[in-house]
Amino acid sequence: MPHPLRILSIEDDPKDAKLIQDLLETEGIVCEITRVDNQAALLASLQQGGMDLILADYSLPSFDGISALKFAMKACPDVPFIFVSGTLGEEVAIEALKIGATDYVLKTGLSRLVPSVLRALREATQRAERKQAEDALRQSEAYLAEAQRLSHTGSWAWTPATGEIRYWSEECYRLLGFDPCAGLPRFEAFFQRAHPEDQPRIAEQLERAKREGAEFQLNYRIVRPGSEIRDIHVVGHPVLSPSGDLVEFVGTVIDVTERKQAEEERERLRQVQADLAHLSRVTTMGELTASLAHEIRQPISAALTNAKTCLRWLGCDDPDVPEAREAASRLVKDVTRAADIISSISLLFKKGGLQRELVDVNELVREMVILLRSEANRYSLSIRTELAGELPKVMADRVQLQQVFMNLMLNGIDAMKGTTGGGELIIKSEACDGHLLISISDTGVGFPPEQADQIFNAFYTTKDNGTGMGLPISRSIIESYGGRLWATRNSGRGATFHFTLPATLVAHA
């Protein structure tokens, strides 16, 4: 033992107490005995606690052993209580055992004391261990019940051969709308709780799982009392016998109503964003109509001239085929250029899912410069590029990046309209600390310091006919790739918009 056996002796004769101590120690049981012989001393010792065993005489001067037993059972019911008495009738002994005494030993037969003590201590240890295990189990079950409540997850067991639901956790009752006081529901009652439109599909999947003895997953709706509809996700795992026969299914049931609603809301917001982005592209294209018409008219006019030249050379009495071939070659180039411009425009109107591909950002900048040069020329503005060589390509949706460039470049052009001495739009690209850094600078009116973040708020605009969506949509696109978009004031005139794309999205061609 880790410490001497602590014994409370309820005994009026000190000699008997000493005799018992000597007997126990002779058998190797080291003990410390505290003797009491009246009710007040007994109650004080019981209140102090700390004893491992109580040995009590039945007959005491001021009170009897049964009274002492009742006090002990109330104060420390787990401590073994053994009567050691000179006289103890059969009826009294039976009453004592019913009340809670562990055993009784007559003083005329003290040879039974040591085995009785050892058995009592062993049983007390076993009771303590059992109680500790039961407490741990109850605590574990409480933790599990709380975890299931917080996660809206229930657990269950079902025997398909008989249709018996063998186990439902507390959360199963709550999720599926059943009263736990009514006991386990029948499978038919549970099945009827499913939404009528989902019942055929549930029955089909369960029959297949039973037939194949395989794991299954179900998503369906339940109609709770009061007509509340909830979305449920069920996972079932088969338990097989040693011979491979299906014994039962165990699994979980999860309320996914809020999760499904959140997913639907995210999808709705994604669609709204896509619609706004598409609207932004269409609105932007309205501003470009006049300049693009001029941009397209130029190669078409050249193509018409070259076509007439080709016909003229071929229509001569002595056709000049080399000259006609040269004119036709120029015609092909002019038409190809016009087609490329039209393709670029139609891409900006495109609406659909993202198509990620390797995009050469420098090439994209050059395309946008061609597309917007006429708009800049209308206001005597120049566009200049400073593009770093051998930049890695970016895995992104080409149309989205076109939209970002168009929004930022048009913002720069708009900011420089009406400025004296014209203005210049500068587009730079460079590799910086594992990122691609793009900067679009203008020499326009700039913005006050307090507007540096405000200009990215939805519907905020300084333009008379602006929608206030170009910059927030552009920031949303860049951030969807893990990049960053921000604006700074130039030391002189104008502002610069910067955006990055992280190295993790970058790959060499």
Secondary structure by P-SEA (a helix, b strand, c coil): cccccccccccccaaaaaaaaaaaaaacccbbbbbbccaaaaaaaaaaccccbbbbbcccccccaaaaaaaaaaccccbbbbbbcccccaaaaaaaaaaccccccccccccaaaaaaaaaaaaaaaaaaaaaaaaaaaaaaaaaaaaaaaacbbbbcccccccccccccaaaaaaaccccccccccaaaaaaaccccaaaaaaaaaaaaaaaccccccccccccccbbbbbbbbbbbbbbccccccccccbbbbbaaaaaaaaaaaaaaaaaaaaaaaaaaaaaaaaaaaaaaaaaaaaaaaaaaaaaaaaaaaaccccaaaaaaaaaaaaaaaaaaaaaaaaaaaaaacccccccccccaaaaaaaaaaacaaaaaaacbbbbbbcccccccccccaaaaaaaaaaaaaaaaaaacccccbbbbbbbbbbcccbbbbbbbbcccccccccccccccccccccccccccaaaaaaaaaaaaccccccccccccbbbbbbbbcccccccc
